[in-house]
Amino acid sequence: MRVLEQFDRVRIVNLASRKDRRREMDRELAKVGLAGDPRVSYFPAFRPDDAGQFTSIGARGVYESQKAILREAAAAGESVLILEDDCDFRPGASDQEAVPGWDIFYGGYTAANPEDLATSDIQDAHMMGFSRDGAQQVSAYLEALRYDGIHPPIDAAYVWFRRAYPDVETRFAIPPMAVQRPSRSDIATLAWFDKLPLVRQLASLQRSVRKRFTRLKGAA
């Protein structure tokens, strides 16, 4: 069985206002054979009124959105693949074979120490998979999470869980199956060129060119 075939549900986190990202994501789904798949649906991302104890409104929205998706999967007793709407699949992603026996799967990530993924700090959560048991365990952990100071973003919370429960099996796609698409951020504070409509269009064009170059480089 291939990796993308083994999940009961696939959820894509997307703000209603980011139709540009949804169009891009539709193309990505078609590229790996997921277009029209009944398991796939867009999850209407949360957009809080304030950052709360997070570093930004966007970081809080991503956290709450993935937390809600895991809650739903846990309640249904199903496995789930969570994709952020800036996820780009790398060449060959649709053909990658699944490895059995895991509860957490990192399909797209950045590791502080790529030589020791099991203990490394892991950034990014744009392609995260959870088995039925994994979804239930991680969901329960997030619901009960207590912390001091700034609230951890979702990728850090997943690392915290794995360190608290080292016996929960984790697998990493090597190399990662997906990367984050260059795109105007919903998490970080907007740069000046993303606030002005005309300049924003030019910035978007530049990102598209950079994306094509990255794909060509990855396929080489």
N, C-alpha and C positions, 0 to 999 in steps of 0.2 A: 504494500500500500504506500502511496505517496503522502508526503507530509500534509499537503493541502486537502487530502481526501479524508483524513482521519478525525476531523472535528464534527461534532453534532451541529454546531452553529458557528457562524462567522459574523462578527459585529465590527462595523467601521465607525469610529468616532468622528462626527462631522457637525460643525456649527451650521445652522440653517443659513447664516449669512455668507458662508464660504462656498458658494456655488462653483467657484473656480476650482477649488480642491476636489469637489465632488466629481466634476467633469474629468479631472486628471485621474481620480481614483477609478472611475468607470473604465477608463482606458487601461489602467493597470490590471483590473479584474479580468478584462477581456484577454489581456496578454497571457494570463496564466490559466485560462479556461474557467474562471469563476463567474463570468458574466451570465446573469439569468439563473444562477444556482439558487435553489430554494432555501439553502442554508444561510445565504448572505442577506444582510439587511444593514441599513445605515442607522446608527444610534444617534438621536438628537443630543448633541453635546450640551452639557451644562455651561452656562455663562453667568457666574455669580455676580452680584452687585459690587462686591468688594473682595479683596484678597484674603481677608481674615488673617490667619497666622501663616499663610503661605507667602512666598516671595512675590507672587503676582496673581492677578485674577485668572490668567490663563492656566497657570500651574495648578491652581485650585480646581478649575473646571476640568482639566484632564484627569486629575486624581478622582474627583467625584464621579466622573463619567465612567472610568474603568472600574471603579468600586461598584457602581450600580450594575454594570454589565456582569461582573462576577457574582453579584448578589442574585441576579436573575438566573444565571446558569446554575448556581448552587441550588436554588429553589427548584429548578426543573430537573436536577440530577443529570446534567449534560456537560460535555466538554465544550470548550469555546476557544476560538482564535480571535484575539482582539487586534485590530489594525487601526492605527491613526491615519487620518486622511491625507497625510503627507508621506505615506509609505510607497516606495518604489521597489518593485521586485527586480532582482538581479537576473541576468541571463541564466537559464537552467533551473530557476526556482520551482517551476511547475513539475519538473522531473525528479526532484530530490526525494529519495526514499525515506520513509519513516523508520525510526528506530524505536522499538517497543520499550516499555518499562519506565516511563517517566511521568512526572506529574506537573512539571513546569518546563516550558520550552521557549527558548529565546531564538526567534527567527531573525531579528534585527537588533543590533546592540553595538555599543562601543565599550571595550574593556580597558581598564587602566593597566592590567597585566595580561595580555593575550596568551602568555605562556602558562598561566594558571587561572583558567576561567572560573574554576570552582570557588576560589577564595578571593578573586579580584573584585574591586568595585566595578559595577556595571552601570553604564549610563544608557539612556534611551529605552523606550518601551513602545516603539512604533509597530512591533510585530511580536506579540506575546501569546503563547498557547498554554492552556491549562486542561488537564484531564478532568474527568468528573470529580475525582477525589481532590485533585489540586485546586479546582475552583472552589470547592466547599471549604477546604482548609485555609486558603488564602483569603477568601471572603470573610470567614470568621475572624481571621487575624486583623484584617483592615477594620472591621466593625468594632473590634475591641482595642484597637491601637491607642496607646497612651504615650506621650512624649513630653519633652521639655524644650522650650524655645521655639524656633521656627519649625513649622510642620514640614516633614520630609515630602518631596515630590514622589510621584507614583513609582518611578524607577528605583529610588532609594528605599521606598517601603518594601518593594519586592526583595531587595538585597537584605533588608532587616529580617524579613520573614525567613529567608533561606539560612541566615546565620542563627536564627533562633531555633530552626528545625532542620538541622543539617542532614537528617535521614530522609527528607523528602527529595526524591530523585529529580534532578534538573539536567536537561540536555541543551546544548547550544548547536545551532547550525554553524558548521565550519566549512567554508567561510559563511558569513551571514547571508541569508537568503534575500534580505531587503535592506535598503538604505533610506535615509530621510531625504525627501525631495527638497531642493532649494526652494523656499517659499516664504512669503510674508508671514511672520510668526504671530501666533495667537497667544504665546506664552510670555515671551520677552517684551520689554517696552519697545514700541515701534521706533525704528530709525527715522530720521527726518525725511528720507526719500520714500518711505512708505506712508507718509501722512499727506503728501501732496498728490492729487489725482494724476496729473500728467507725468510727473516724475515716477510715480508708482508704476505706471504702465511700462515705462522704460526699464525700471528695475525688474519687472516681471519678465520682460523680453530677455534681459540679461540672464536671469535665472534659467529660462528655458534653454538658452544656448549652453549654459554651464551644465545643465542636466544632460543634454545630448552628448556633450563631450565626455561626461562621466560615464555614460552608458557605453560609448565607443571604447573608452579606455578599459572598462570592466570586461568587455567582450573580447579584447585583444589577447 
